[in-house]
């Protein structure tokens, strides 16, 4: 299977917006199709009853709660407005005059946008023919101007996963002065065989930050809860840019309730991954070379895919070569996608 990739790395703010009919299905943001669990909604509503009160000036309860869950100290966790907000804090805290950020491209839209905002240059490393991040080429792209390197695992938008061995070799080759963001926004969708021991990696690599979110598997995108963890010294540097009153009491309540509801959340993740595999198999049967995804989305290589989805009033994340990324988990939406693209091959 060979996939062609082209990427416009300009900020999406430069792209003209066009008025279009409302979409039947919005699959453009890799959102969880399920609303928050009832127990999580109850916890958030209880917190909102005290919404006349400010939350903590600087967050302590939420980092401590997350730290206990993942097995680190509270001072090793920094929280923010989604993984995007935390990534922005990281970039702001580590930038310098002429700084560069290196990432496999295409990548999450936020990285080129935030790079522009903080004055960093994004160095785009093309994915390989199968949609994988090329870590050898990424290593070669690092130079004296490199401040940050991003490795997405699973990768956004293809859903592919670099192997544990590749990741370990790469981390050992990156200079200590360069911070590596291991973006695990979709890590909860990984099978046990594909997971890595991030705590072991952190013990070995002082320049590593693991970035995660409650937006995807936990279905809390609207509450904007993200976090990163790493060595205390590096996290403390990022924490200096913590926004006062920046984490709501509702977010704190939602995380505690979500951790208490792990069995229900695991069932939802199983449903999403089963729907993902069923849709991918159907697309493969129609001749679409869809990469195996380890996230809650599928990447449909172009040309023409983004166009036919748009004409079918299915909102998807479109790429310049006509490819598209779609969220999965909604069976009716999956059938609509299959019907829309069936005639392209």
KOLTORSE-105316 format. One record per residue (C-alpha): residue number from 1; x, y, z; residue in one letter. Coordinates in nm, 2 decimals. Example, Ala and Ser with C-alpha at 12.3 -4.5 7.8 and 13.67 -1.06 7.14 Angstrom:
! residues 2
  resi      xx      yy      zz  resn
     1    1.23   -0.45    0.78     A
     2    1.37   -0.11    0.71     S
! end
This chain:
! residues 345
  resi      xx      yy      zz  resn
     1    0.00    0.00    0.00     X
     2    0.14    0.34   -0.10     X
     3   -0.01    0.66    0.02     X
     4    0.07    1.00   -0.13     X
     5    0.09    1.29    0.10     X
     6    0.09    1.66    0.04     X
     7    0.05    1.92    0.31     X
     8   -0.01    2.29    0.33     X
     9    0.16    2.38    0.65     X
    10    0.02    2.74    0.66     X
    11   -0.20    2.83    0.94     X
    12   -0.56    2.74    0.88     X
    13   -0.64    3.11    0.96     X
    14   -0.52    3.19    0.61     X
    15   -0.78    2.97    0.44     X
    16   -1.09    3.13    0.32     X
    17   -1.41    3.02    0.48     X
    18   -1.70    2.93    0.26     X
    19   -2.07    2.91    0.34     X
    20   -2.20    2.56    0.30     X
    21   -2.52    2.37    0.38     X
    22   -2.52    2.22    0.73     X
    23   -2.36    1.88    0.74     X
    24   -2.56    1.56    0.80     X
    25   -2.26    1.43    1.00     X
    26   -1.97    1.62    1.14     X
    27   -1.67    1.39    1.15     X
    28   -1.41    1.66    1.11     X
    29   -1.27    1.69    1.46     X
    30   -1.23    1.32    1.57     X
    31   -1.48    1.37    1.85     X
    32   -1.62    1.09    2.06     X
    33   -1.98    1.02    1.93     X
    34   -2.10    0.96    2.29     X
    35   -2.21    1.23    2.54     X
    36   -2.04    1.22    2.88     X
    37   -2.14    0.94    3.10     X
    38   -2.43    1.01    3.34     X
    39   -2.21    0.99    3.65     X
    40   -1.97    1.24    3.49     X
    41   -2.26    1.48    3.40     X
    42   -2.39    1.46    3.76     X
    43   -2.05    1.55    3.90     X
    44   -2.01    1.84    3.66     X
    45   -2.36    1.97    3.74     X
    46   -2.29    1.96    4.11     X
    47   -1.97    2.16    4.05     X
    48   -2.17    2.41    3.84     X
    49   -2.40    2.47    4.14     X
    50   -2.10    2.66    4.29     X
    51   -2.01    2.84    3.97     X
    52   -2.03    3.17    4.14     X
    53   -1.71    3.08    4.32     X
    54   -1.36    3.10    4.15     X
    55   -1.17    2.78    4.10     X
    56   -0.82    2.74    4.24     X
    57   -0.59    3.03    4.16     X
    58   -0.33    2.78    4.02     X
    59   -0.44    2.42    3.98     X
    60   -0.33    2.18    4.24     X
    61   -0.62    1.93    4.29     X
    62   -0.64    1.83    3.92     X
    63   -0.26    1.77    3.87     X
    64   -0.26    1.57    4.20     X
    65   -0.55    1.36    4.09     X
    66   -0.40    1.29    3.75     X
    67   -0.06    1.21    3.90     X
    68   -0.21    0.95    4.13     X
    69   -0.38    0.79    3.84     X
    70   -0.07    0.76    3.62     X
    71    0.18    0.69    3.89     X
    72    0.39    1.01    3.92     X
    73    0.42    1.30    4.16     X
    74    0.19    1.60    4.14     X
    75    0.48    1.83    4.05     X
    76    0.54    1.62    3.74     X
    77    0.20    1.71    3.59     X
    78    0.10    2.04    3.42     X
    79   -0.26    2.09    3.31     X
    80   -0.43    2.33    3.07     X
    81   -0.71    2.40    2.82     X
    82   -0.70    2.07    2.64     X
    83   -0.38    1.91    2.50     X
    84   -0.37    2.21    2.27     X
    85   -0.35    2.46    2.56     X
    86   -0.08    2.26    2.73     X
    87    0.12    2.22    2.40     X
    88    0.10    2.60    2.37     X
    89    0.24    2.64    2.72     X
    90    0.52    2.41    2.63     X
    91    0.60    2.59    2.31     X
    92    0.59    2.94    2.48     X
    93    0.82    2.82    2.76     X
    94    1.08    2.67    2.54     X
    95    1.10    2.90    2.24     X
    96    1.39    3.13    2.16     X
    97    1.49    3.36    1.88     X
    98    1.50    3.15    1.56     X
    99    1.36    2.84    1.73     X
   100    1.22    2.55    1.53     X
   101    0.97    2.27    1.60     X
   102    1.01    1.95    1.40     X
   103    0.70    1.73    1.33     X
   104    0.60    1.46    1.09     X
   105    0.36    1.61    0.83     X
   106    0.07    1.62    0.78     X
   107    0.01    1.65    1.15     X
   108   -0.24    1.79    1.40     X
   109   -0.35    2.13    1.28     X
   110   -0.27    2.29    1.61     X
   111    0.11    2.26    1.57     X
   112    0.16    2.49    1.27     X
   113   -0.10    2.74    1.41     X
   114    0.07    2.75    1.75     X
   115    0.42    2.76    1.60     X
   116    0.32    3.07    1.41     X
   117    0.17    3.23    1.72     X
   118    0.48    3.19    1.93     X
   119    0.72    3.27    1.65     X
   120    0.86    2.92    1.59     X
   121    0.93    2.78    1.25     X
   122    0.77    2.44    1.18     X
   123    1.01    2.20    1.01     X
   124    0.78    1.95    0.82     X
   125    0.91    1.59    0.78     X
   126    0.71    1.40    0.52     X
   127    0.54    1.08    0.63     X
   128    0.66    0.76    0.46     X
   129    0.45    0.59    0.19     X
   130    0.24    0.40    0.44     X
   131    0.15    0.70    0.65     X
   132    0.41    0.64    0.92     X
   133    0.63    0.90    1.09     X
   134    0.98    0.87    0.95     X
   135    1.18    0.89    1.27     X
   136    1.51    0.86    1.09     X
   137    1.43    1.16    0.88     X
   138    1.30    1.34    1.18     X
   139    1.63    1.29    1.36     X
   140    1.82    1.42    1.06     X
   141    1.60    1.73    1.06     X
   142    1.72    1.83    1.42     X
   143    1.98    2.10    1.42     X
   144    2.10    2.38    1.65     X
   145    1.78    2.57    1.60     X
   146    1.55    2.29    1.71     X
   147    1.38    2.35    2.03     X
   148    1.10    2.08    2.02     X
   149    1.03    1.76    1.83     X
   150    0.68    1.62    1.82     X
   151    0.61    1.24    1.79     X
   152    0.24    1.16    1.77     X
   153    0.15    0.81    1.89     X
   154   -0.10    0.72    1.74     X
   155   -0.03    0.97    1.46     X
   156   -0.28    1.23    1.36     X
   157   -0.42    1.21    1.08     X
   158   -0.32    0.86    0.97     X
   159   -0.37    0.67    1.30     X
   160   -0.04    0.48    1.25     X
   161    0.19    0.39    1.54     X
   162    0.57    0.39    1.55     X
   163    0.69    0.08    1.72     X
   164    0.82    0.08    2.08     X
   165    1.17   -0.01    1.95     X
   166    1.17    0.28    1.70     X
   167    1.06    0.52    1.96     X
   168    1.32    0.41    2.21     X
   169    1.60    0.44    1.95     X
   170    1.48    0.78    1.85     X
   171    1.47    0.92    2.20     X
   172    1.82    0.79    2.26     X
   173    1.94    0.98    1.95     X
   174    1.78    1.32    2.03     X
   175    2.01    1.57    2.20     X
   176    1.92    1.64    2.56     X
   177    1.87    2.01    2.49     X
   178    1.58    1.93    2.25     X
   179    1.24    1.86    2.42     X
   180    1.04    1.58    2.28     X
   181    0.66    1.60    2.30     X
   182    0.52    1.25    2.29     X
   183    0.16    1.34    2.18     X
   184   -0.06    1.06    2.31     X
   185   -0.40    1.23    2.25     X
   186   -0.54    0.90    2.13     X
   187   -0.34    0.66    2.35     X
   188   -0.65    0.51    2.52     X
   189   -0.74    0.35    2.18     X
   190   -0.42    0.16    2.16     X
   191   -0.42   -0.22    2.21     X
   192   -0.21   -0.36    2.50     X
   193    0.05   -0.48    2.25     X
   194    0.11   -0.13    2.12     X
   195    0.14    0.06    2.45     X
   196    0.47    0.18    2.58     X
   197    0.59    0.22    2.94     X
   198    0.60    0.60    2.95     X
   199    0.72    0.61    3.31     X
   200    1.03    0.40    3.21     X
   201    1.09    0.64    2.92     X
   202    1.07    0.93    3.16     X
   203    1.32    0.78    3.40     X
   204    1.57    0.76    3.11     X
   205    1.50    1.08    2.92     X
   206    1.49    1.41    3.10     X
   207    1.38    1.59    2.78     X
   208    1.06    1.40    2.73     X
   209    0.71    1.53    2.79     X
   210    0.40    1.31    2.75     X
   211    0.10    1.50    2.63     X
   212   -0.26    1.37    2.68     X
   213   -0.62    1.49    2.68     X
   214   -0.97    1.41    2.81     X
   215   -1.12    1.52    2.48     X
   216   -1.11    1.20    2.28     X
   217   -1.16    0.87    2.47     X
   218   -1.32    1.04    2.77     X
   219   -1.56    1.24    2.55     X
   220   -1.50    1.57    2.73     X
   221   -1.38    1.79    2.44     X
   222   -1.61    2.08    2.54     X
   223   -1.46    2.10    2.89     X
   224   -1.10    2.15    2.75     X
   225   -0.89    1.93    2.99     X
   226   -0.54    1.84    2.89     X
   227   -0.22    1.76    3.07     X
   228    0.15    1.67    3.02     X
   229    0.38    1.49    3.25     X
   230    0.76    1.45    3.27     X
   231    1.06    1.53    3.48     X
   232    0.99    1.78    3.76     X
   233    1.25    2.04    3.63     X
   234    1.10    2.05    3.28     X
   235    0.74    2.05    3.40     X
   236    0.82    2.34    3.64     X
   237    0.95    2.54    3.35     X
   238    0.62    2.49    3.17     X
   239    0.41    2.56    3.48     X
   240    0.55    2.91    3.50     X
   241    0.31    3.00    3.22     X
   242    0.01    2.85    3.40     X
   243   -0.30    3.08    3.36     X
   244   -0.45    3.18    3.69     X
   245   -0.80    3.05    3.74     X
   246   -0.75    2.86    3.41     X
   247   -0.89    2.53    3.51     X
   248   -1.26    2.52    3.60     X
   249   -1.41    2.33    3.90     X
   250   -1.63    2.14    3.64     X
   251   -1.31    2.01    3.48     X
   252   -1.18    1.88    3.81     X
   253   -1.51    1.71    3.89     X
   254   -1.53    1.56    3.55     X
   255   -1.19    1.40    3.57     X
   256   -1.25    1.25    3.91     X
   257   -1.59    1.10    3.79     X
   258   -1.43    0.97    3.47     X
   259   -1.16    0.79    3.66     X
   260   -1.43    0.63    3.88     X
   261   -1.62    0.52    3.57     X
   262   -1.33    0.33    3.39     X
   263   -1.54    0.01    3.31     X
   264   -1.81    0.22    3.13     X
   265   -1.55    0.42    2.95     X
   266   -1.36    0.10    2.85     X
   267   -1.69   -0.03    2.70     X
   268   -1.73    0.28    2.49     X
   269   -1.37    0.25    2.36     X
   270   -1.44   -0.11    2.26     X
   271   -1.75    0.00    2.07     X
   272   -1.56    0.28    1.89     X
   273   -1.27    0.05    1.79     X
   274   -1.51   -0.22    1.67     X
   275   -1.69    0.03    1.45     X
   276   -1.36    0.16    1.33     X
   277   -1.25   -0.19    1.22     X
   278   -1.58   -0.27    1.06     X
   279   -1.58    0.05    0.85     X
   280   -1.21    0.01    0.75     X
   281   -1.27   -0.35    0.64     X
   282   -1.57   -0.23    0.43     X
   283   -1.36    0.05    0.28     X
   284   -1.08   -0.19    0.20     X
   285   -1.33   -0.42    0.03     X
   286   -1.42   -0.13   -0.19     X
   287   -1.06   -0.07   -0.29     X
   288   -0.97    0.22   -0.06     X
   289   -0.62    0.17    0.08     X
   290   -0.70    0.29    0.43     X
   291   -0.41    0.26    0.67     X
   292   -0.47    0.06    0.99     X
   293   -0.57    0.31    1.25     X
   294   -0.51    0.29    1.63     X
   295   -0.72    0.60    1.71     X
   296   -1.09    0.70    1.68     X
   297   -1.06    0.81    1.32     X
   298   -0.97    0.67    0.97     X
   299   -0.76    0.83    0.70     X
   300   -0.90    0.79    0.35     X
   301   -0.64    0.87    0.09     X
   302   -0.73    1.09   -0.20     X
   303   -0.78    1.21   -0.46     X
   304   -1.15    1.29   -0.46     X
   305   -1.24    1.16   -0.12     X
   306   -1.28    1.50    0.05     X
   307   -1.49    1.62   -0.24     X
   308   -1.74    1.33   -0.24     X
   309   -1.78    1.35    0.14     X
   310   -1.85    1.72    0.12     X
   311   -2.10    1.67   -0.16     X
   312   -2.27    1.40    0.06     X
   313   -2.28    1.67    0.34     X
   314   -2.04    1.48    0.56     X
   315   -1.79    1.72    0.73     X
   316   -1.44    1.57    0.73     X
   317   -1.09    1.70    0.78     X
   318   -0.97    1.76    0.42     X
   319   -0.61    1.76    0.29     X
   320   -0.47    1.94   -0.01     X
   321   -0.43    1.61   -0.21     X
   322   -0.80    1.53   -0.17     X
   323   -0.76    1.29    0.12     X
   324   -0.98    1.31    0.43     X
   325   -0.98    1.21    0.80     X
   326   -1.31    1.10    0.95     X
   327   -1.41    1.03    1.31     X
   328   -1.55    0.68    1.37     X
   329   -1.79    0.52    1.62     X
   330   -2.13    0.64    1.49     X
   331   -2.26    0.34    1.28     X
   332   -2.51    0.55    1.08     X
   333   -2.23    0.80    0.99     X
   334   -2.01    0.52    0.89     X
   335   -2.27    0.38    0.65     X
   336   -2.31    0.73    0.50     X
   337   -1.93    0.75    0.44     X
   338   -1.92    0.41    0.28     X
   339   -2.21    0.50    0.05     X
   340   -2.04    0.83   -0.04     X
   341   -1.70    0.69   -0.14     X
   342   -1.80    0.35   -0.28     X
   343   -1.80    0.47   -0.64     X
   344   -1.45    0.62   -0.63     X
   345   -1.26    0.30   -0.69     X
! end
